[in-house]
């Protein structure tokens, strides 16, 4: 188990088979992109020098995620 960085999240996409969901946690700073699959949450991190990350879409088979990061 991992500790997620908040309790409120926004799901931004779901794979066609419904097995993978991506989005971001937003109730604590920094905002963190996540991937949810098989009941487990994976935090996706940020690019160097950035503080927040956002997963925007997941590919058809759920193996690739696109998104963005930002610094405040």
Secondary structure, 3 states (H helix, E strand, C coil): CCCCCCCCEEEEEECCCCCEEEEEECCCCCCEEEEEECCEEEECCCCCCCCEEEEEEECCCCCCEEEEEECC
